[in-house]
Amino acid sequence: MTNRLKRLELTWIGKEDRPRLEPRILLEDEELSYAKRVSNEDIFDNRLIHGDNLLALKALEQEFAGKVKCIYIDPPFNTGQAFEHYDDGLEHSLWLTLMRDRLELLHRLLAADGTLFVHIDDNELGYLTVLCDEIFGRPNRTSLVTFKQGAATGHKAINPGCVSTANYILIYAKNKELWAPNRLFTARERDDRYNQFIPNVDDVHSAWEIVPLTKAYAEHASLSEKDARARIRSNPEDIDGFVASHADQVVRLARPDYKAVSKEARALIDESKKKPDVVLHLPREDHKDFYFIRGERILFYKDKLKEIDGQLVAGEPLTTIWDDLLSNNLHNEGDVNFPKGKKPEALLKRVIEMSTKPGDWVLDSFGGSGTTGAVAHKMRRRWIMVELGEHCHTHCLPRLTSVVNGRDESGVTSAGGWQGGGGFRFFKLAPSLLEKDKWGNWIVSKQYKPEMLAEAMCKLEGFRYAPNHEVFWNHGHSTERDFIYVTTQNLSPDQLRFISEQVGPERTLLICCGAFRGKPNFPNLTVKKIPQAVLARCEWGRDDYSLNVTEQAPVVAAEEAKAEASTNNGMKTKASGRRKKPAPMQALPLFAGIDNESK
Ligand SMILES: C[S@@+](CC[C@H](N)C(=O)[O-])C[C@H]1O[C@@H](n2cnc3c(N)ncnc32)[C@H](O)[C@@H]1O
């Protein structure tokens, strides 16, 4: 038995198949990017990406690995239901493969103290939990939240058995030992056990009077006590408001746990029973002071209040039942219609509030109608959203544009006092770097401009793309002293020598070129040919990993690459075909020699 078989794991058809993803570059569509400066706190480097999320997450990996603080995903639930905007009917194994590949990348993107939230229904919950346990580690599963997403009404209410009104949110920490989520509270109804009032709370405590709350309210509202009681019955929010604005005077009396309190407190309780008309006080260092009357403890309503959305209200710690977030106005949120898929902004607010602070990165790779980006933006977080469907243009784009320009008044806009500002950049995935020519040979895609090729090669070779316009051979770096130069030119020995001299003994340079002549032997240069050097790295020419994963045979270049590399590898000394006139030995333009003619 192998070690693998000894551990608890979920298996399914196709589990062993793993895509060899091409790390694509992202192309900005500046016409669709949008920005508006409103204040100095505006954030502009948010990203909306149109395309398959597997390729998009791979594209983000180099820049964002370990940086994202909160990932919320709401993938297709695999219910077989025909949703208007996407195909939700993947069969189970396919769905698991699809999720596994994405979750593995998401795990890499998550910060060491980051949090993953996966929104799911009961259909795949069990399978998804085991899958996530495998990727994140079971000890890092922190909660399973039940989210009330509907009521027992409509056609589903007549189905046999229980009416399903819940979805679930699985929460994982990347590393529970480093995980420190923000403590959240939910509002709850006024606790009517707080039914006493201290009118003269500003006096010394020994002089405090304690009267019934209704009496105090009647005086405040200039009513008789009888009328006040009638008003409270017909308009309970009136007294709620009175209590909220006099929370330091509203109290209740509670019997203290005599055995559990300190010796000093016990002595004071005894003394208070002997002096029933005065309030006794015991100051304490790390806890609220004790006040006793007739042997009972005075509890203040103000100590129960928590700040929720800028208001002090009675609160209790957030539990795993989220039944307070259903929005009656959900269909209007963001002014986009996304039936069944759209989640309430208040839900995303809670997720983001729990796991991030302003400026942190939030990622949603199943963007839908754009809820996550909209809420993250209103909460001044940085965000990345990926959406494959056309609704990236028809829903996400207009929704986020109106968040930025301050026109979206829906959802959580008022809770955070959002007024607009900031921006986002709209990207699509670049096409595959390689394509086949009419003879079936792999060549660099004709759609690649010189800058794109340089950026793509940086990504493939693990360099940071940062072209230096002063130094023609510097397209990026991996360290302070290690650089990369990308050109489709056929470099002569003289050109290579010239570049080697420019680089000097203290630095190293990887040259990715169309071809080279001679046998380069420079200690500071490594010379590779494009595309041979990268052919075997990954699957080329595959754009959609979302559906029909098993049907579509990927274009696998590895075998061909091996064959080519053995005859035509990076160190081939003599270029085949017609020799080109060597270029002069001088600094070339930054992207010199990368001309599509030569492809
Ligand atoms: C349930 S919806 C998300 C709804 C979203 N939470 C909201 O509030 O609007 C799931 C979304 O995932 C998108 N999706 C499915 N497969 C995808 C893929 N491979 N890449 C990117 N997006 C994908 C679908 O197009 C759909 O919009």
The ligand as an SDF file (V2000), in Angstrom:
LIG
                    3D

 27 29  0  0  0  0  0  0  0  0999 V2000
  -23.2080   31.9690   -8.7620 C   0  0  0  0  0  0  0  0  0  0  0  0
  -22.4790   33.0260   -9.8920 S   0  0  0  0  0  0  0  0  0  0  0  0
  -21.6730   34.1900   -8.8720 C   0  0  0  0  0  0  0  0  0  0  0  0
  -22.6070   35.2500   -8.4370 C   0  0  0  0  0  0  0  0  0  0  0  0
  -21.9500   36.3510   -7.6620 C   0  0  0  0  0  0  0  0  0  0  0  0
  -21.5480   35.9360   -6.3500 N   0  0  0  0  0  0  0  0  0  0  0  0
  -22.8730   37.5460   -7.5440 C   0  0  0  0  0  0  0  0  0  0  0  0
  -23.2020   37.9620   -6.4080 O   0  0  0  0  0  0  0  0  0  0  0  0
  -23.2820   38.0710   -8.5550 O   0  0  0  0  0  0  0  0  0  0  0  0
  -21.1250   32.1030  -10.5530 C   0  0  0  0  0  0  0  0  0  0  0  0
  -20.3920   32.8200  -11.6800 C   0  0  0  0  0  0  0  0  0  0  0  0
  -19.2260   32.0850  -12.0050 O   0  0  0  0  0  0  0  0  0  0  0  0
  -18.9710   32.2650  -13.3870 C   0  0  0  0  0  0  0  0  0  0  0  0
  -18.0730   31.2070  -13.8520 N   0  0  0  0  0  0  0  0  0  0  0  0
  -18.3460   29.9000  -14.0090 C   0  0  0  0  0  0  0  0  0  0  0  0
  -17.2510   29.2520  -14.4760 N   0  0  0  0  0  0  0  0  0  0  0  0
  -16.2760   30.1850  -14.6010 C   0  0  0  0  0  0  0  0  0  0  0  0
  -14.9300   30.1390  -15.0500 C   0  0  0  0  0  0  0  0  0  0  0  0
  -14.3720   29.0120  -15.4440 N   0  0  0  0  0  0  0  0  0  0  0  0
  -14.2110   31.2740  -15.0570 N   0  0  0  0  0  0  0  0  0  0  0  0
  -14.7590   32.4460  -14.6370 C   0  0  0  0  0  0  0  0  0  0  0  0
  -16.0390   32.5610  -14.2210 N   0  0  0  0  0  0  0  0  0  0  0  0
  -16.7950   31.4370  -14.2050 C   0  0  0  0  0  0  0  0  0  0  0  0
  -20.3510   32.1790  -14.0090 C   0  0  0  0  0  0  0  0  0  0  0  0
  -20.3550   32.7650  -15.2900 O   0  0  0  0  0  0  0  0  0  0  0  0
  -21.1780   32.9330  -12.9840 C   0  0  0  0  0  0  0  0  0  0  0  0
  -21.2860   34.2790  -13.3400 O   0  0  0  0  0  0  0  0  0  0  0  0
  1  2  1  0
  2  3  1  0
  2 10  1  0
  3  4  1  0
  4  5  1  0
  5  6  1  0
  5  7  1  0
  7  8  2  0
  7  9  1  0
 10 11  1  0
 11 12  1  0
 11 26  1  0
 12 13  1  0
 13 14  1  0
 13 24  1  0
 14 15  1  0
 14 23  1  0
 15 16  2  0
 16 17  1  0
 17 18  1  0
 17 23  2  0
 18 19  1  0
 18 20  2  0
 20 21  1  0
 21 22  2  0
 22 23  1  0
 24 25  1  0
 24 26  1  0
 26 27  1  0
M  CHG  2   2   1   9  -1
M  END
$$$$
